[in-house]
Amino acid sequence: MQTKHFFSDPNHLVLTALNSLTLTNPSLALDRENKIVFKRPDVPRKKNKVSIVTGGGSGHEPAFAGFVGHGLCDAAVAGTIFASPSAEQIRRTAIDRVPTDEGVLIIPNNYTGDVLNFGMATEKCRAAGIKTEFFAMADDVGVGRQKSGKVGRRGIGGGILILKLVGALAEAGGNLDQVYGLAQQVNDNLVSIGSSLEHVHVPGRGAPEDSIAPDEVEVGMGIHNEPGSHRTKFDLVPLVTTMLRQLLDPNDSDRAYIKYTPKDEFVLLINNLGGVSPIELSGITDEVHRQVEGNYKIKPRRVIQGSFLTSLNGLGFSISLLKLADTGLGAGKSMLELLDAPAEAVGWAAPIPTSIWENRNDSPVQLKNSNLAHENPSNLKLDSAVVKKILGAGLKRVIEAEPEVTRFDTIVGDGDCGIGLKRGAEAIQELLDSASPPLGDDIVNTVNRIVTVVENVMDGTSGAIYAIFLNALAHGLRDQDTGSPLQASTEVWAKALKHSVNALAKYTPAKPGDRTLIDALVPFCDTLFETKDIRGAATAAQKGTESTKSMKASLGRSVYVGSEGEWIGKVPDPGAYGLTEFLIGLAEAF
């Protein structure tokens, strides 16, 4: 597990994190002593509005303080990491930090410490004459009825949907009874489950004694390292299948918390437990949606993805499904409308407006694929057999040079230059050998088709440089099209190559002397333009490449990699070397 942190004092970390919310949302204030984030009293507020107070242990950011703001909660109180705030902190929040004229809903997650402390504060508020309701959010099915016993379900990521809906209803003028009733109704129609590949580490503490094996995942693990239902060998597809079964299997008497029919509609929430990269979370969302739609015939009305209730650096995620039910509250106050209502809280991230969701069209988009080479033929001609012979000779040398280019790049780069050049060369050779339709004598068409190959198979900086250069080469050739058939002579190529070098200079600062492939490319193009001698041009490229051995790297990965003393005077720039091999091959076949 990851045990390195930028903060070693967890108490200092909590306070600075809370204070940051006042920096990112100017409508908020911080009671530092009591760790309360609340809406500033000088910020405009709707009259006769119920106040929503939430909170819990820290370490679940953006929950809970990140959900304070217009349209969501009015205040949140924080404990230390994974520990409930005290009843006194909560009492101050509900009595002194939010308006109480229309009543207060106190709404934490369902954990023993939170229930006791928030419950005690609720009674203090009632004793002070404030109309107050208490509700503990409980959506987790990872621990079933038998094991959870009297404690009931734990509160995890899905509770954020409850906060969003009750906050929106309060903003829309709902009274305390309506807001409290909606919290109950949403919770009754909500199920969630999380899974994690590893326990989390609390800054300033030792590592937990228990750990999860590298090839296993804990299904149903809680947000404080609590165990779930079981551990299993990790594979995403069967993991999601298991999680959805625990959420939706009507025959699982231990976990079937909601009943649904094919007519029922749902909201799907995918929540990052803190340590999953955005790209992986997106892949998880896609897999969950695929299985929900394919295996359960559920097409979610809304799909929301992000980090809403985390577990520090938890390497896991949770799935929540909310069955949409009639709130009975009238126009503008359905569950979907309340979910879509605007909120000004930094932790809420669902920016797609209702109109986009309601006008969703799932039919396949008709893709337009322009083929500019075929749409805009040219009059520049070169026999395809000549192209295959000359290009093939250059490509052959590039492919054969891969081990040497890779060796050079392993010393001065990241080792992928040779493979990238070989991959591009092999793909172009395949085009020459088996293009469909076959290559003709329109040389602009041929170059454009080669460009497409390069753009698709060559990545990284060198791939981009070659793609720009070849696109400019096609342009430089087409500029010489006078409208009558013209053979692509050495002079035509020389002019087009000179144009390409000038175009490339607009997009890269690399110049000869910077130890890049430019040290081979520019001498070749300049010499060919001046002399029309391709063998002399190839020799100039070879000399340019040789000169890179003594150059200090100014651009590219070589700037950062290795010790110059190990390769100065010995190793040429790998990209320049690979290009020179290609140019020598061209010259020998010419």
C-alpha positions as CSV (number, residue, x, y, z in Angstrom):
1,M,0.0,0.0,0.0
2,Q,1.0,3.6,-0.5
3,T,2.4,4.9,2.8
4,K,4.1,8.1,1.6
5,H,2.3,11.4,2.2
6,F,3.0,15.1,1.9
7,F,1.7,15.6,5.5
8,S,2.8,13.7,8.5
9,D,0.5,15.4,11.0
10,P,-3.1,14.3,10.4
11,N,-4.6,17.1,12.5
12,H,-2.8,19.8,10.6
13,L,-3.8,18.1,7.4
14,V,-7.5,18.2,8.3
15,L,-7.4,21.9,9.2
16,T,-5.6,22.9,6.1
17,A,-7.9,20.9,3.9
18,L,-11.0,22.5,5.5
19,N,-9.5,25.9,5.1
20,S,-8.9,25.3,1.4
21,L,-12.6,25.1,0.9
22,T,-12.9,28.8,1.8
23,L,-10.3,29.5,-0.8
24,T,-12.1,27.6,-3.6
25,N,-15.6,28.7,-2.6
26,P,-15.8,32.3,-1.4
27,S,-19.4,31.7,0.0
28,L,-18.0,29.5,2.8
29,A,-16.4,30.2,6.2
30,L,-14.5,28.0,8.6
31,D,-14.8,27.7,12.3
32,R,-11.3,26.4,12.8
33,E,-11.6,25.5,16.5
34,N,-14.6,23.3,15.9
35,K,-13.7,22.2,12.4
36,I,-17.0,23.5,10.9
37,V,-17.4,24.6,7.3
38,F,-20.5,26.7,6.8
39,K,-22.2,29.1,4.5
40,R,-21.2,32.7,5.3
41,P,-24.1,34.6,6.9
42,D,-23.4,37.6,4.6
43,V,-24.0,35.5,1.4
44,P,-27.6,35.8,0.1
45,R,-29.8,33.0,1.3
46,K,-33.4,32.1,0.5
47,K,-35.8,33.0,3.3
48,N,-37.7,30.3,5.1
49,K,-35.2,27.6,4.1
50,V,-34.6,24.4,6.1
51,S,-30.9,24.0,7.0
52,I,-29.0,20.8,6.2
53,V,-26.2,19.8,8.5
54,T,-24.0,16.9,7.7
55,G,-20.5,15.7,8.6
56,G,-18.4,12.8,9.8
57,G,-14.8,11.7,10.1
58,S,-12.2,13.3,7.8
59,G,-10.5,11.4,5.1
60,H,-13.6,11.1,2.9
61,E,-13.1,14.3,0.9
62,P,-14.9,15.9,-0.7
63,A,-17.4,14.5,1.7
64,F,-18.6,16.1,3.7
65,A,-17.5,19.7,3.8
66,G,-17.1,19.8,0.0
67,F,-20.9,19.5,-0.2
68,V,-21.5,22.7,1.6
69,G,-22.9,25.4,-0.7
70,H,-25.9,26.8,-2.4
71,G,-28.3,24.0,-3.4
72,L,-26.7,21.4,-1.2
73,C,-25.8,21.5,2.5
74,D,-25.6,24.5,4.8
75,A,-22.8,23.2,7.1
76,A,-20.6,20.3,7.7
77,V,-18.6,19.4,10.8
78,A,-15.4,17.3,10.6
79,G,-13.8,14.9,13.0
80,T,-10.3,13.7,12.9
81,I,-9.4,11.2,10.2
82,F,-12.0,8.3,10.3
83,A,-13.4,9.5,13.6
84,S,-16.7,11.2,14.3
85,P,-16.8,14.8,15.4
86,S,-17.9,15.4,19.0
87,A,-21.5,16.1,20.0
88,E,-20.4,19.6,21.1
89,Q,-18.9,20.3,17.6
90,I,-22.2,19.2,16.0
91,R,-24.3,21.2,18.5
92,R,-22.4,24.3,17.7
93,T,-22.9,23.6,14.0
94,A,-26.7,23.1,14.2
95,I,-27.4,25.9,16.7
96,D,-24.8,28.6,16.0
97,R,-23.6,28.2,12.4
98,V,-26.8,27.8,10.4
99,P,-30.2,29.5,10.5
100,T,-32.7,27.6,12.5
101,D,-35.9,29.4,11.8
102,E,-37.3,26.7,9.5
103,G,-35.7,23.8,11.3
104,V,-32.6,21.7,10.8
105,L,-32.0,18.3,9.3
106,I,-29.0,16.6,10.8
107,I,-27.8,13.9,8.4
108,P,-24.6,11.9,8.9
109,N,-23.7,8.4,7.7
110,N,-24.7,5.3,9.6
111,Y,-21.7,4.5,11.8
112,T,-22.0,4.0,15.5
113,G,-19.8,7.0,16.6
114,D,-21.6,9.3,14.1
115,V,-25.1,8.1,15.1
116,L,-24.3,8.7,18.8
117,N,-22.7,12.1,18.5
118,F,-25.0,13.5,15.8
119,G,-27.9,12.0,17.7
120,M,-26.9,13.6,21.0
121,A,-26.5,17.0,19.2
122,T,-30.0,16.5,17.7
123,E,-31.5,16.1,21.2
124,K,-29.6,19.2,22.4
125,C,-31.1,21.2,19.5
126,R,-34.6,19.9,20.3
127,A,-34.0,20.8,24.0
128,A,-33.1,24.3,22.9
129,G,-36.5,24.6,21.1
130,I,-35.2,24.1,17.6
131,K,-37.2,21.9,15.3
132,T,-34.8,19.2,14.3
133,E,-34.8,15.9,12.5
134,F,-32.1,13.3,12.5
135,F,-31.5,10.7,9.7
136,A,-28.5,8.3,9.3
137,M,-27.8,7.5,5.7
138,A,-27.3,3.8,5.1
139,D,-26.9,2.4,1.6
140,D,-24.2,-0.3,1.7
141,V,-25.1,-3.9,0.9
142,G,-21.5,-5.2,1.2
143,V,-22.3,-6.5,4.7
144,G,-25.7,-8.2,4.6
145,R,-28.6,-8.2,7.1
146,Q,-27.3,-11.2,9.1
147,K,-23.8,-9.8,9.8
148,S,-24.8,-6.1,10.2
149,G,-27.5,-7.0,12.7
150,K,-29.0,-4.2,14.7
151,V,-26.4,-1.7,13.4
152,G,-27.9,-1.8,9.9
153,R,-26.4,-0.9,6.6
154,R,-23.3,1.3,6.6
155,G,-23.3,4.7,4.9
156,I,-21.0,4.9,1.8
157,G,-20.9,6.7,-1.6
158,G,-24.6,6.6,-2.4
159,G,-25.4,8.9,0.5
160,I,-24.1,11.7,-1.6
161,L,-27.3,11.3,-3.7
162,I,-29.4,11.7,-0.6
163,L,-27.5,14.9,0.3
164,K,-28.0,16.3,-3.2
165,L,-31.7,15.6,-3.3
166,V,-32.6,16.9,0.2
167,G,-30.4,19.9,-0.3
168,A,-32.1,20.7,-3.6
169,L,-35.5,20.3,-2.0
170,A,-34.6,22.6,0.9
171,E,-33.5,25.2,-1.7
172,A,-36.8,24.8,-3.5
173,G,-38.7,25.6,-0.4
174,G,-39.5,22.2,1.0
175,N,-40.4,22.2,4.7
176,L,-38.6,20.1,7.3
177,D,-41.1,17.2,7.2
178,Q,-40.8,17.0,3.4
179,V,-37.0,17.1,3.5
180,Y,-36.8,14.5,6.2
181,G,-39.3,12.3,4.4
182,L,-37.4,12.6,1.2
183,A,-34.2,11.5,2.9
184,Q,-36.0,8.3,4.1
185,Q,-37.5,7.7,0.7
186,V,-34.3,8.0,-1.2
187,N,-32.5,5.8,1.2
188,D,-35.1,3.1,0.9
189,N,-34.5,3.1,-2.8
190,L,-30.8,3.2,-2.7
191,V,-28.1,0.4,-2.8
192,S,-24.3,0.7,-2.9
193,I,-21.3,-1.5,-2.7
194,G,-17.6,-0.9,-2.8
195,S,-14.5,-3.0,-3.5
196,S,-10.8,-2.3,-3.1
197,L,-7.5,-3.7,-4.1
198,E,-5.8,-2.6,-0.9
199,H,-6.3,-1.1,2.5
200,V,-5.7,2.6,2.9
201,H,-3.0,4.3,5.0
202,V,-3.6,7.1,7.4
203,P,-0.9,9.8,7.5
204,G,1.1,9.7,10.7
205,R,0.1,6.1,11.5
206,G,1.8,2.8,11.0
207,A,0.6,0.4,8.3
208,P,-2.4,-1.8,9.1
209,E,-1.4,-5.4,10.1
210,D,-3.7,-6.9,7.5
211,S,-3.1,-6.5,3.8
212,I,-4.8,-7.7,0.7
213,A,-2.8,-10.1,-1.6
214,P,-1.6,-8.5,-4.8
215,D,-3.9,-10.7,-6.9
216,E,-7.0,-10.3,-4.7
217,V,-9.7,-7.8,-4.2
218,E,-11.9,-7.2,-1.1
219,V,-15.5,-7.2,-2.2
220,G,-17.7,-4.9,0.0
221,M,-14.8,-3.3,1.9
222,G,-15.9,-0.4,4.0
223,I,-14.5,3.2,3.9
224,H,-12.4,2.8,7.0
225,N,-10.6,-0.5,6.0
226,E,-13.5,-2.6,7.4
227,P,-13.9,-6.0,5.9
228,G,-16.5,-6.7,3.3
229,S,-18.2,-9.9,2.3
230,H,-15.2,-11.8,1.0
231,R,-12.0,-11.7,-1.0
232,T,-11.5,-13.1,-4.4
233,K,-9.0,-13.3,-7.2
234,F,-9.0,-10.0,-9.0
235,D,-10.5,-9.5,-12.5
236,L,-12.7,-6.5,-13.3
237,V,-15.4,-8.2,-15.3
238,P,-16.3,-10.9,-12.8
239,L,-15.8,-8.4,-9.9
240,V,-18.4,-6.1,-11.4
241,T,-20.7,-9.1,-12.0
242,T,-20.4,-10.0,-8.3
243,M,-21.0,-6.5,-7.1
244,L,-24.1,-6.0,-9.2
245,R,-25.4,-9.4,-8.1
246,Q,-25.1,-8.2,-4.5
247,L,-26.9,-5.0,-5.4
248,L,-29.7,-6.4,-7.5
249,D,-30.3,-10.1,-7.0
250,P,-33.9,-10.3,-5.7
251,N,-33.3,-13.8,-4.4
252,D,-30.6,-12.8,-2.1
253,S,-32.6,-12.4,1.1
254,D,-29.6,-11.1,3.0
255,R,-29.0,-8.2,0.6
256,A,-32.2,-7.6,-1.4
257,Y,-32.9,-4.1,-0.1
258,I,-34.9,-2.9,-3.1
259,K,-37.5,-4.4,-5.3
260,Y,-37.7,-3.4,-8.9
261,T,-39.5,-4.2,-12.1
262,P,-38.4,-3.8,-15.8
263,K,-40.4,-0.5,-15.8
264,D,-38.3,1.0,-12.9
265,E,-35.7,3.7,-13.7
266,F,-32.4,4.2,-12.0
267,V,-29.6,6.6,-11.4
268,L,-26.1,5.1,-11.5
269,L,-23.3,6.6,-9.5
270,I,-19.6,5.4,-9.8
271,N,-17.6,6.7,-6.9
272,N,-13.8,6.8,-6.7
273,L,-12.5,5.7,-3.3
274,G,-9.5,8.0,-3.8
275,G,-6.7,6.2,-5.4
276,V,-8.1,5.1,-8.8
277,S,-6.8,7.0,-11.8
278,P,-9.5,8.9,-13.8
279,I,-8.8,6.8,-16.8
280,E,-9.3,3.5,-14.9
281,L,-12.5,4.9,-13.2
282,S,-13.9,5.7,-16.6
283,G,-13.2,2.2,-17.8
284,I,-14.9,0.9,-14.7
285,T,-17.9,3.1,-15.4
286,D,-18.1,1.7,-18.9
287,E,-18.0,-1.9,-17.7
288,V,-20.6,-1.3,-15.0
289,H,-22.9,0.4,-17.4
290,R,-22.5,-2.4,-19.9
291,Q,-23.4,-5.1,-17.4
292,V,-26.3,-3.2,-15.9
293,E,-27.8,-2.6,-19.3
294,G,-27.0,-6.0,-20.7
295,N,-27.6,-8.3,-17.7
296,Y,-30.4,-6.4,-15.9
297,K,-32.0,-4.5,-18.7
298,I,-31.5,-1.3,-16.7
299,K,-30.8,1.8,-18.7
300,P,-29.8,4.5,-16.2
301,R,-31.5,7.9,-16.6
302,R,-28.4,9.5,-15.2
303,V,-24.8,8.2,-15.0
304,I,-22.6,10.2,-12.6
305,Q,-18.9,9.5,-12.2
306,G,-16.3,11.0,-9.9
307,S,-14.7,11.3,-6.4
308,F,-17.6,12.0,-4.0
309,L,-16.9,10.0,-0.9
310,T,-13.4,8.7,-0.7
311,S,-11.3,6.7,1.7
312,L,-8.0,8.6,1.7
313,N,-5.9,6.9,-1.0
314,G,-8.3,3.9,-1.4
315,L,-7.5,1.9,-4.4
316,G,-11.1,1.0,-5.1
317,F,-14.5,2.2,-6.2
318,S,-18.2,1.9,-5.3
319,I,-21.3,1.4,-7.3
320,S,-24.6,3.0,-6.3
321,L,-28.0,2.5,-7.9
322,L,-30.9,4.8,-6.9
323,K,-34.3,3.6,-8.0
324,L,-36.4,6.6,-9.0
325,A,-39.6,6.9,-7.1
326,D,-42.5,9.4,-7.1
327,T,-41.7,11.9,-4.4
328,G,-45.3,13.2,-4.4
329,L,-44.0,16.7,-4.0
330,G,-45.3,18.2,-7.2
331,A,-43.8,19.8,-10.3
332,G,-40.1,20.6,-10.2
333,K,-39.5,18.3,-7.2
334,S,-39.1,14.8,-8.7
335,M,-36.0,12.9,-7.8
336,L,-34.5,13.6,-11.3
337,E,-35.3,17.3,-11.2
338,L,-33.8,17.6,-7.7
339,L,-30.7,15.7,-8.8
340,D,-30.3,18.0,-11.8
341,A,-30.9,21.2,-9.8
342,P,-27.9,23.5,-9.7
343,A,-25.5,23.3,-6.7
344,E,-22.6,25.5,-5.8
345,A,-20.5,23.1,-3.9
346,V,-17.0,22.1,-5.0
347,G,-17.5,18.4,-4.3
348,W,-20.5,18.0,-6.6
349,A,-19.6,17.3,-10.1
350,A,-22.5,16.5,-12.4
351,P,-22.4,19.3,-15.0
352,I,-24.6,17.8,-17.7
353,P,-27.9,19.8,-17.8
354,T,-31.4,18.2,-17.8
355,S,-32.0,19.2,-21.4
356,I,-29.0,17.2,-22.6
357,W,-30.2,14.1,-20.7
358,E,-33.8,14.4,-21.8
359,N,-32.8,14.7,-25.5
360,R,-30.3,11.9,-25.4
361,N,-30.2,9.9,-28.6
362,D,-28.6,6.5,-28.3
363,S,-28.8,5.6,-32.0
364,P,-25.3,5.2,-33.6
365,V,-23.8,8.4,-35.0
366,Q,-23.2,8.3,-38.7
367,L,-19.5,8.8,-39.0
368,K,-18.1,10.9,-41.8
369,N,-14.7,9.6,-43.1
370,S,-13.1,12.0,-45.5
371,N,-10.6,10.6,-47.9
372,L,-8.8,13.7,-49.1
373,A,-6.4,11.7,-51.2
374,H,-9.1,10.3,-53.3
375,E,-11.3,13.3,-53.3
376,N,-8.5,15.6,-54.5
377,P,-6.4,13.8,-57.1
378,S,-3.3,15.4,-58.5
379,N,-1.4,15.5,-61.8
380,L,2.0,14.7,-60.2
381,K,2.9,11.2,-61.5
382,L,5.4,8.6,-60.4
383,D,5.2,4.9,-61.3
384,S,4.1,2.9,-58.4
385,A,6.7,0.2,-59.1
386,V,9.4,2.9,-58.7
387,V,7.9,4.1,-55.5
388,K,7.8,0.5,-54.1
389,K,11.4,-0.2,-55.1
390,I,12.9,3.0,-53.7
391,L,10.8,3.3,-50.6
392,G,11.1,-0.4,-49.9
393,A,14.9,-0.2,-49.9
394,G,14.8,2.6,-47.3
395,L,12.2,0.8,-45.1
396,K,14.2,-2.4,-45.2
397,R,17.2,-0.6,-43.7
398,V,15.1,1.0,-41.0
399,I,13.7,-2.4,-40.0
400,E,17.1,-4.0,-40.0
401,A,18.6,-1.1,-37.9
402,E,16.0,-1.5,-35.1
403,P,18.4,-3.3,-32.7
404,E,21.0,-0.7,-33.0
405,V,18.6,2.2,-32.8
406,T,17.1,0.6,-29.7
407,R,20.5,0.1,-28.1
408,F,21.3,3.8,-28.7
409,D,17.9,4.9,-27.3
410,T,18.3,2.7,-24.2
411,I,21.5,4.6,-23.4
412,V,20.2,8.2,-24.1
413,G,16.4,7.9,-24.1
414,D,13.6,5.7,-23.0
415,G,14.3,2.8,-25.4
416,D,11.3,2.9,-27.7
417,C,12.7,4.8,-30.7
418,G,13.8,1.7,-32.6
419,I,10.5,-0.1,-32.1
420,G,8.5,2.9,-33.1
421,L,10.5,3.4,-36.3
422,K,10.3,-0.3,-37.1
423,R,6.5,-0.4,-36.5
424,G,6.1,2.5,-38.8
425,A,8.3,1.1,-41.5
426,E,6.6,-2.3,-41.4
427,A,3.2,-0.7,-41.7
428,I,4.2,1.4,-44.7
429,Q,5.7,-1.7,-46.3
430,E,2.4,-3.5,-45.8
431,L,0.7,-0.6,-47.6
432,L,3.1,-0.8,-50.5
433,D,2.6,-4.6,-50.8
434,S,-1.1,-5.0,-50.3
435,A,-2.8,-1.6,-50.5
436,S,-6.5,-1.8,-51.3
437,P,-7.2,-0.1,-53.6
438,P,-3.7,-0.6,-55.1
439,L,-1.3,2.4,-55.2
440,G,-1.5,4.3,-58.5
441,D,0.8,6.7,-60.1
442,D,-0.7,9.8,-58.3
443,I,2.2,10.5,-56.0
444,V,0.2,13.0,-53.8
445,N,-2.3,10.3,-53.3
446,T,0.4,7.8,-52.3
447,V,2.0,10.3,-49.9
448,N,-1.4,11.0,-48.3
449,R,-2.0,7.3,-47.8
450,I,1.4,6.9,-46.2
451,V,0.6,9.8,-43.9
452,T,-2.5,8.0,-42.7
453,V,-0.4,4.9,-41.9
454,V,2.1,7.0,-40.0
455,E,-0.6,8.9,-38.0
456,N,-2.2,5.6,-37.0
457,V,0.8,3.5,-36.0
458,M,3.6,5.9,-34.9
459,D,3.1,7.7,-31.6
460,G,5.3,9.9,-29.4
461,T,7.2,13.0,-30.5
462,S,9.0,11.4,-33.5
463,G,5.6,10.1,-34.8
464,A,4.2,13.6,-34.6
465,I,7.2,15.1,-36.4
466,Y,7.0,12.6,-39.2
467,A,3.3,13.1,-39.6
468,I,3.6,16.9,-39.8
469,F,6.6,16.6,-42.2
470,L,4.7,14.2,-44.5
471,N,1.5,16.2,-44.5
472,A,3.6,19.2,-45.5
473,L,5.4,17.1,-48.1
474,A,2.0,16.3,-49.7
475,H,1.2,20.0,-49.7
476,G,4.6,20.9,-51.2
477,L,4.0,18.4,-54.0
478,R,0.5,19.6,-54.7
479,D,1.7,23.2,-54.9
480,Q,3.7,22.2,-58.0
481,D,0.6,20.7,-59.8
482,T,0.1,23.0,-62.8
483,G,-3.0,21.1,-64.0
484,S,-1.1,19.0,-66.5
485,P,0.5,15.7,-66.0
486,L,4.0,16.2,-64.5
487,Q,6.6,13.6,-63.5
488,A,7.7,13.9,-59.9
489,S,11.4,14.5,-60.7
490,T,14.2,15.0,-58.2
491,E,13.7,18.7,-58.6
492,V,10.0,18.4,-57.7
493,W,10.9,16.3,-54.6
494,A,13.6,18.8,-53.6
495,K,11.3,21.7,-53.7
496,A,8.6,19.8,-51.7
497,L,11.1,18.6,-49.1
498,K,12.3,22.2,-48.6
499,H,8.7,23.3,-48.1
500,S,8.3,20.5,-45.5
501,V,11.3,21.6,-43.5
502,N,10.0,25.2,-43.4
503,A,6.6,24.0,-42.3
504,L,8.0,21.7,-39.6
505,A,9.9,24.7,-38.1
506,K,6.6,26.3,-37.2
507,Y,5.8,23.5,-34.8
508,T,9.1,22.4,-33.3
509,P,11.9,24.6,-32.0
510,A,14.4,21.9,-32.9
511,K,17.3,23.1,-35.2
512,P,20.5,21.4,-36.4
513,G,22.7,21.2,-33.4
514,D,20.0,20.3,-30.9
515,R,20.7,16.6,-31.1
516,T,17.5,15.4,-32.7
517,L,16.4,13.8,-36.0
518,I,16.5,17.3,-37.4
519,D,20.3,17.0,-37.5
520,A,19.9,14.4,-40.3
521,L,16.7,15.7,-41.9
522,V,17.7,19.3,-42.6
523,P,21.1,18.5,-44.2
524,F,19.5,15.9,-46.4
525,C,16.7,18.3,-47.6
526,D,19.1,21.3,-48.0
527,T,21.7,19.4,-49.9
528,L,19.1,17.8,-52.2
529,F,17.5,21.3,-52.8
530,E,20.9,22.8,-53.7
531,T,22.5,19.9,-55.7
532,K,19.6,17.6,-56.8
533,D,22.0,14.8,-55.8
534,I,20.3,12.2,-53.6
535,R,23.4,10.3,-52.8
536,G,25.2,13.5,-51.7
537,A,22.1,14.4,-49.7
538,A,22.2,11.0,-47.9
539,T,25.9,11.5,-47.1
540,A,25.1,15.0,-45.6
541,A,22.5,13.3,-43.4
542,Q,25.0,10.7,-42.3
543,K,27.5,13.4,-41.4
544,G,24.8,15.3,-39.5
545,T,24.0,12.2,-37.5
546,E,27.7,11.5,-36.8
547,S,28.0,15.1,-35.4
548,T,25.2,14.4,-32.9
549,K,27.6,12.2,-30.9
550,S,29.4,15.2,-29.5
551,M,26.3,17.4,-29.0
552,K,24.7,18.2,-25.7
553,A,21.0,17.4,-25.9
554,S,18.8,20.5,-26.0
555,L,15.4,18.8,-26.7
556,G,13.8,15.4,-26.3
557,R,14.1,12.8,-23.6
558,S,17.9,12.8,-23.8
559,V,17.9,16.1,-21.8
560,Y,16.7,14.2,-18.7
561,V,18.1,10.7,-19.1
562,G,21.4,9.3,-18.2
563,S,24.8,10.8,-17.6
564,E,26.3,12.7,-20.6
565,G,29.7,11.4,-19.6
566,E,28.6,7.9,-20.5
567,W,27.7,8.7,-24.1
568,I,29.2,12.0,-25.3
569,G,31.4,11.2,-28.3
570,K,30.1,7.6,-28.6
571,V,26.3,7.5,-29.2
572,P,24.5,9.4,-32.0
573,D,21.0,10.6,-31.6
574,P,18.8,7.5,-32.1
575,G,16.2,9.3,-34.2
576,A,18.7,10.8,-36.5
577,Y,20.5,7.5,-36.9
578,G,17.2,5.7,-37.8
579,L,16.3,8.4,-40.3
580,T,19.7,8.3,-41.9
581,E,19.5,4.5,-42.4
582,F,16.2,5.1,-44.3
583,L,17.8,7.9,-46.4
584,I,20.8,5.8,-47.3
585,G,18.5,3.0,-48.4
586,L,16.6,5.5,-50.7
587,A,19.8,6.7,-52.2
588,E,21.2,3.3,-52.9
589,A,18.0,2.2,-54.7
590,F,17.7,5.4,-56.7
